[in-house]
């Protein structure tokens, strides 16, 4: 049985004082909204949009692409109406990119909707591809050939949107339907991520880190390190097999989550001095319950750390050979990675494109998966060598074009 394993994280970034991003994560319904408007209006817009988006889609008689589009249109009206009712919110708006499972005769497909420049990426078979199109002035100029991708990345007007929720009572919604494949990994994110990191950097994290929550946190850390000039939000969804997926912690939450940065307040209260009572007075059932809860949390946390540090696997390098290790690449607290097997495969026997990943440590779900990964690297290197040899020795070239029929 296929299912979703997901993780999500959001961060204010280094420069901004508040977080106007929000995300929605339910098992089978995911979205990211990047608000704008200032004076917390952006945060209000992104939250209002995701509230309406979720409510309308969940109340639909049957999940479908049409229902997703309707949910976005209602989210747009919700933002417009809320802005009309409060002059402090005038001019607010938000992007919205969403993905949802849609039942079909043969299982399910994935519906995708998008307004604005928040993105959905697909990471499949080691390749990262952008599914959505940015609705921004610079993206339109790039599509028309007026500027290059390199110029677009540095253009001073790259944050000007051509489409967003909350601007008008009607909105044009882009939509797609995707057939998921076991092992696919999807990334929903705001522009605070891809404006700081290149696609190759994003792909490297998605390739190296198996746990979606850990991958989200690493992407945010790297974006902040690169400048962190905007709010950063990531939602990663893995298509997995129920019978073989690993048990994770943060990625198993089944309730809805709509989130932007929260302010934690600590209240100081006067300390009351009182006499210690007898053991019976001190160890009431509330105290026992509290201590039991603390002990349970401690044991649970230790168990998670132990499992992560000793029951996971990764492919790394030992000298000049590829090796299989038990644990995490950099260790977890006091659990250092343990060498399990040094293979006969030399680092020179793998494709150059995999050097950096292997040296950093490529996480796998089991020891058998690690061996298969090494075998795949060797096979890929063999194919590349054979292709190079054939090309070098051949005096003619031929091109074969395959056109897939559209059903």
Number of C-alpha atoms within 10 A of each C-alpha: 8 15 16 19 27 28 24 27 24 24 24 22 23 16 12 13 10 20 23 32 32 34 29 21 25 17 17 16 18 26 28 34 36 31 30 22 18 15 13 16 21 25 27 24 34 31 27 22 32 30 15 20 25 22 13 18 22 15 11 14 8 12 17 20 21 14 19 26 22 17 24 28 21 22 28 30 22 21 28 25 13 17 21 12 10 9 9 14 21 16 18 26 28 35 27 30 28 27 26 23 22 21 13 11 6 6 11 15 19 19 23 23 23 30 28 26 28 27 27 26 19 21 19 18 10 12 13 20 13 14 16 22 17 20 21 19 16 26 24 17 14 16 12 10 10 12 15 14 14 9 13 18 16 11 12 10 12 16 15 14 18 15 22 25 31 28 18 13 14 13 17 13 19 15 18 13 16 14 10 16 12 12 14 15 26 25 24 24 30 29 20 25 27 18 20 22 19 12 15 11 15 21 18 18 18 26 21 19 20 17 22 26 22 19 23 25 18 17 24 26 16 17 26 23 13 14 15 22 17 25 29 31 32 29 25 28 25 21 18 19 15 13 9 10 14 15 12 17 11 14 19 13 15 12 8 14 14 18 22 22 16 8 7 6 6 6 5 6 6 5 6 5 6 6 5 8 9 8 8 8 10 12 13 11 11 10 12 12 12 12 13 12 12 12 12 12 12 12 12 12 12 12 12 14 16 17 16 18 23 19 14 20 28 29 30 25 21 17 10 12 15 23 25 27 25 24 24 24 23 12 15 16 9 9 16 15 20 16 17 14 15 18 14 11 17 16 21 13 17 22 17 11 8 13 15 11 17 20 15 15 22 24 27 23 16 16 19 11 15 21 18 13 17 21 14 13 17 19 15 15 17 15 13 14 13 12 11 11 11 11 12 9 8 8 7 6 6 4 5 5 5 6 6 6 5 4 3
